[in-house]
Amino acid sequence: MKSTLPHISASVSDLHLAVIGATGRIGKRVIELIDTRKDEWRALGLRPRIVFVASSRAAITDTSGIEAASVATLLGRAQTGSFESQWRSLASIHSLVAIDCTASADIAASYPVWLARGIDIVTPNKHASSADSDLRAAIERAGARSGAELRDSTTVGAQLPLLATLRELRRAGDRIDRFEAVLSGTLSYVLGSLQNGKSLSQSIGEAIAAGYAEPNPACDLSGEDAARKLVILLRAAGIDIELRDVERLPLLESADGDWLATASRLDETWRARAALAQARQERWIYRASFQNGRARVAPERVPVDDTLAKLAPCENALVLHSDYYRAAPLTIAGPGAGIALTAAGVFADLLSVAERHRVRSWQVPSTAHHATPLRSALGWRPLDAVAAT
């Protein structure tokens, strides 16, 4: 009897990649991983082909493939303001994955259109996953219709399994009672360095230089970045919340936008605060919390023996109390920021998406009886059919 199981082809298929934010620190590292991690691609039977790259000023398309080493040079020579025209030239490409390494709200607003076309998205950009209800609903509808996925595990905690854990607990029927967390690697570094004797301005400068901060450090210092991460975590746990619902106390406010100058003026104030905390056997942390329906991010003092006080500078942590974790809380902690860790997490998400594309490349017997049910079960739809809906 002839087998009806799909035959997995031994041939290598192309996986087309579009990298946005390609000249940023995370984008450059992701491209390097795509280019050098050949064993992973070989195991998947896929050949990564970068066909589109974009920076904040220009974009280029080459369906024959763009060499990783030439990205910066090509973008430097490209005509400015060419993103939309270059992106439209990808319309006929199948098996396309968009890798958004920006922190752009405008790019995130395009996700519903891309997902509707069947384009998978891998990103550390928090603006989509913490978006208001209209954009969030549009993203969910587009992905459900096309079968394309938004992979966003690095939006919180870099490579720490924070989002995956909450999503798995939710699927298993757990209910979150409360949790507290340190979610900003930047502010973790800054406040940890303060407690170790450094000034506020020096700590902020070092965090920026080390690549822990957002492209606009104001997002970190104002608490916006931590608030967005808290929203993403709560949504992963099944709690419906908007960014505006989060009570936010900034570490530092600056009316003129000059954060380092403002920090310098507050160096002595924060030196005194750190000394007082040390005298009281306390430490400063930037704490994110959820309890009794109240979501909050703020700089706070906690006892030195508190789990969150024991973190090293730049570490993140989540301490979770739920139906399943009543006897003792679930604690996840570790380094939660940095270019290398974030890029590695983005690459891991990309490989997960690539596995789905490998499934799509299975060679199925070309009869309607066999092909249609299998493709439907896998959520497979031709790109032209997706675009027509």
Secondary structure as the mmCIF struct_conf table of DSSP 4:
data_model
#
loop_
_struct_conf.conf_type_id
_struct_conf.id
_struct_conf.beg_label_comp_id
_struct_conf.beg_label_asym_id
_struct_conf.beg_label_seq_id
_struct_conf.end_label_comp_id
_struct_conf.end_label_asym_id
_struct_conf.end_label_seq_id
BEND BEND1 LEU A 5 LEU A 5
HELX_LH_PP_P HELX_LH_PP_P1 PRO A 6 PRO A 6
STRN STRN1 HIS A 7 HIS A 7
HELX_LH_PP_P HELX_LH_PP_P2 ILE A 8 SER A 9
BEND BEND2 ALA A 10 SER A 11
STRN STRN2 SER A 13 ILE A 20
BEND BEND3 GLY A 21 GLY A 21
TURN_TY1_P TURN_TY1_P1 ALA A 22 THR A 23
BEND BEND4 GLY A 24 GLY A 24
HELX_RH_AL_P HELX_RH_AL_P1 ARG A 25 THR A 36
HELX_RH_AL_P HELX_RH_AL_P2 LYS A 38 LEU A 44
TURN_TY1_P TURN_TY1_P2 GLY A 45 GLY A 45
STRN STRN3 LEU A 46 ALA A 54
BEND BEND5 SER A 56 ARG A 57
STRN STRN4 ALA A 58 ALA A 58
STRN STRN5 ALA A 59 THR A 61
TURN_TY1_P TURN_TY1_P3 THR A 63 SER A 64
HELX_RH_3T_P HELX_RH_3T_P1 ALA A 68 SER A 70
HELX_RH_AL_P HELX_RH_AL_P3 VAL A 71 ARG A 77
BEND BEND6 ALA A 78 ALA A 78
HELX_LH_PP_P HELX_LH_PP_P3 GLN A 79 GLN A 79
STRN STRN6 THR A 80 THR A 80
TURN_TY1_P TURN_TY1_P4 GLY A 81 GLY A 81
HELX_RH_AL_P HELX_RH_AL_P4 PHE A 83 ARG A 88
TURN_TY1_P TURN_TY1_P5 SER A 89 SER A 92
BEND BEND7 HIS A 94 SER A 95
STRN STRN7 LEU A 96 ASP A 100
BEND BEND8 THR A 102 THR A 102
HELX_RH_AL_P HELX_RH_AL_P5 ALA A 105 ALA A 108
TURN_TY1_P TURN_TY1_P6 ALA A 109 SER A 110
HELX_RH_AL_P HELX_RH_AL_P6 TYR A 111 ALA A 116
TURN_TY1_P TURN_TY1_P7 ARG A 117 GLY A 118
STRN STRN8 ASP A 120 VAL A 122
HELX_RH_AL_P HELX_RH_AL_P7 LYS A 126 SER A 129
TURN_TY1_P TURN_TY1_P8 SER A 130 SER A 130
HELX_RH_AL_P HELX_RH_AL_P8 SER A 133 SER A 146
STRN STRN9 LEU A 150 ARG A 151
HELX_RH_3T_P HELX_RH_3T_P2 SER A 153 THR A 155
TURN_TY1_P TURN_TY1_P9 VAL A 156 GLN A 159
BEND BEND9 LEU A 160 PRO A 161
HELX_RH_AL_P HELX_RH_AL_P9 LEU A 162 ARG A 171
TURN_TY1_P TURN_TY1_P10 ALA A 172 GLY A 173
STRN STRN10 ILE A 176 VAL A 182
HELX_RH_AL_P HELX_RH_AL_P10 GLY A 185 GLN A 195
TURN_TY1_P TURN_TY1_P11 ASN A 196 GLY A 197
HELX_RH_AL_P HELX_RH_AL_P11 LEU A 200 ALA A 209
TURN_TY1_P TURN_TY1_P12 ALA A 210 GLY A 211
BEND BEND10 ALA A 213 ALA A 213
BEND BEND11 PRO A 215 ASN A 216
TURN_TY1_P TURN_TY1_P13 PRO A 217 PRO A 217
HELX_RH_AL_P HELX_RH_AL_P12 ALA A 218 LEU A 221
TURN_TY1_P TURN_TY1_P14 SER A 222 SER A 222
BEND BEND12 GLY A 223 GLY A 223
HELX_RH_AL_P HELX_RH_AL_P13 GLU A 224 ALA A 236
TURN_TY1_P TURN_TY1_P15 ALA A 237 GLY A 238
HELX_RH_3T_P HELX_RH_3T_P3 LEU A 243 ASP A 245
BEND BEND13 VAL A 246 VAL A 246
STRN STRN11 GLU A 247 ARG A 248
BEND BEND14 LEU A 251 LEU A 251
BEND BEND15 ALA A 255 GLY A 257
HELX_RH_AL_P HELX_RH_AL_P14 TRP A 259 ARG A 265
TURN_TY1_P TURN_TY1_P16 LEU A 266 LEU A 266
HELX_RH_AL_P HELX_RH_AL_P15 ASP A 267 ALA A 279
TURN_TY1_P TURN_TY1_P17 ARG A 280 GLN A 281
STRN STRN12 GLU A 282 GLN A 291
TURN_TY1_P TURN_TY1_P18 ASN A 292 GLY A 293
STRN STRN13 ARG A 294 PRO A 303
TURN_TY1_P TURN_TY1_P19 VAL A 304 ASP A 305
BEND BEND16 ASP A 306 ASP A 306
HELX_RH_3T_P HELX_RH_3T_P4 THR A 307 LYS A 310
HELX_LH_PP_P HELX_LH_PP_P4 LEU A 311 ALA A 312
TURN_TY1_P TURN_TY1_P20 PRO A 313 CYS A 314
STRN STRN14 GLU A 315 SER A 322
BEND BEND17 ASP A 323 TYR A 324
BEND BEND18 ARG A 326 ALA A 328
STRN STRN15 LEU A 330 PRO A 335
HELX_RH_AL_P HELX_RH_AL_P16 ILE A 339 ARG A 360
TURN_TY1_P TURN_TY1_P21 SER A 361 SER A 361
STRN STRN16 GLN A 363 GLN A 363
BEND BEND19 SER A 366 THR A 367
HELX_RH_AL_P HELX_RH_AL_P17 ALA A 368 ALA A 377
TURN_TY1_P TURN_TY1_P22 LEU A 378 GLY A 379
HELX_RH_AL_P HELX_RH_AL_P18 LEU A 383 ALA A 388
#
